[in-house]
Amino acid sequence: MIYLIEKFKKEYLGRSIVTVLGIVIILVTLSITGFLFYKGLGTFVTYNHSVWEFLFSSEWKPADNFDGGGKVGAAIFIVGSLLISFLALLIATPFSIASAVFMTEISPKLGKKLLQPAIGIFVGIPSVVYGWVGLTVLVPAIAHVFNLPYGFSVLAGGIVLALMIFPTITSVSVDAIENVDNGYKEASYALGTTRWQYIYKVMLPSATSGILTGVILGLARAFGEALAVAMVIGKMLTFPDNILSATNNMTAEIASDMGNSAQGGEFNDALWSMALLLLIISFIFILIMRIIAKKGEEVK
Amino acid sequence: MDKIKFDTKSLDLFYGDFQALKSINIKICENEVTAFIGPSGCGKSTFLRCLNRMNDLIDSVKMKGEIIFDDKDINGDIDVINLRTRVGMVFQKPNPFPMSIYDNIAYGPKCQGLKDKRKLDTLVKESLTKAALWEEVKDRLNKSALGLSGGQQQRLCIARTIAMNPEVILMDEPTSALDPIATAKIEDLMSSLKKDYTIIIVTHSMQQAGRISDKTAFFLMGEIVEFDETPKIFTNPNDKRTEDYITGRFG
């Protein structure tokens, strides 16, 4: 009997706790997914809108009642989300890769002492602070520089988001570079190449799959960020003419109208559909990351 | 008297506080195969890596003494890049780059500024031929080098080094990760390469040193105990410690 209790303590107790906690997390994920599908499909099932209308029409006049009959074209928000996220990526990625190279190859000592803590601080700043600083500094600055009546724009959103995803891409890239076989470095140096030739021709190509993973992780984060973007995007219900125009995106629209619409009404359901779309997009990102990671393994 | 390629004078090397090489004096001759033998941790690889300044990659290394290569002390004010193009190196673990076979060979020359496609093609073929690999890979030059067997990868690494047309090739236990057949091929290769290059090889296998080298240096705890013609070292060593090591009493 005592033996059994001992055995239970030594072996099964820890294992059961870990297993139960793991199962709880899986269940939570599954139920959130299920719930989002249940709510998000209302637009198409209860209110009979087509998926085509939701994805490709830009007419957004959902009725805030239970009769339906409004328009749920979310194309402006989808385009807004895509534009801002990719712009953020375009701005952040060069800085991220450069910082990662600096920290790993060019000056590890300085990198670990200065850049790494700085990046940690970047992660710790709440998104509302990014948004507020963007609103106070960036938006007027853009208006001033480009001589516009106001600076709310895709560009402002892109820059704020770039700051927010920079640490993600950087830290994943650092890991990717540190994982590059040290033998490549020795081989390259022994052939009389310069450090830069090694970085450019061997190290970065070898780390590409890892760096891409970081880029997609950053993209996923950019897609999901609501608050900071909502504060600088302008929330205009039009397609942007260029990156200096105001527009809107999915997360900002959900955040601003989720409390202003009747539960279960057409408006509310249309917002849930956007939430579902965000979830599906993040699933796609995860899938792409897995595929890239797998390809990277095969190369090694 | 053969021409001297490397003349090392009272070289000391420290990893932090630990002295890894103690007053090394050795003259290495041109167009010979010189083998370094000795138990693990005796400093033979460390010394080999001094000859093309690979120890620069390790922060804590400090050196005293001279290594004269071509009338100049390579620890002094020299162009390290230039030194490494003249003194190539093959490592213990085959480490081809994750690119095609062709690009592996062309990488070094390209980094030196060679752009002419036809010259590169010739160079790739010549280098692979010299490394006895051409026949096996000529139909898949554009395939990844990582798909080759271990022995082929190591010959590719040798070909890559040859493509730089170096004067000296350093080999750090080049066959210790290979099977006996691949080892035999690399050993054959070394004897044919010594016409054109000075070869310095670190090896764990005394049979290998005996088979391929002209001269052998026996390292022990950071010192060179004995350095002489290989047959002399293996049949009639001067030092008792050398005899103990080669007869397998320790090591």
Contacts between the chains, C-beta under 8 A, distances in Angstrom:
chain1	res1	chain2	res2	distance
A	181	B	95	6.9
A	183	B	91	6.5
A	183	B	93	6.0
A	183	B	95	3.3
A	184	B	95	6.3
A	184	B	97	5.9
A	184	B	98	7.7
A	185	B	57	7.3
A	186	B	54	6.6
A	186	B	57	7.1
A	186	B	89	7.8
A	186	B	91	6.2
A	186	B	95	6.9
A	187	B	91	6.7
A	187	B	95	4.7
A	187	B	96	7.8
A	187	B	97	6.8
A	187	B	157	7.1
A	187	B	160	7.7
A	188	B	97	7.6
A	188	B	107	7.7
A	189	B	54	6.8
A	189	B	57	6.7
A	189	B	84	6.7
A	190	B	52	6.3
A	190	B	54	6.4
A	190	B	84	5.9
A	190	B	88	6.5
A	190	B	89	3.9
A	190	B	91	7.7
A	190	B	161	7.6
A	191	B	84	6.8
A	191	B	85	7.4
A	191	B	88	7.1
A	191	B	107	6.8
A	191	B	108	3.9
A	191	B	111	7.0
A	191	B	160	6.9
A	191	B	161	7.3
A	191	B	164	6.0
A	192	B	81	5.0
A	192	B	82	7.0
A	192	B	83	7.7
A	192	B	84	3.8
A	192	B	85	3.5
A	192	B	108	6.7
A	192	B	111	7.4
A	192	B	112	7.1
A	192	B	164	6.5
A	193	B	81	7.5
A	193	B	107	7.7
A	193	B	108	6.9
A	193	B	111	4.4
A	194	B	81	6.3
A	194	B	111	7.5
A	197	B	111	4.7
A	201	B	107	6.8
A	201	B	111	7.3
A	202	B	97	5.5
A	202	B	107	7.7
A	205	B	98	7.3
A	205	B	99	7.5
A	206	B	97	7.9
A	206	B	98	5.5
A	299	B	98	5.8
A	299	B	144	7.7
A	299	B	146	7.2
A	300	B	98	7.6
A	300	B	146	7.8
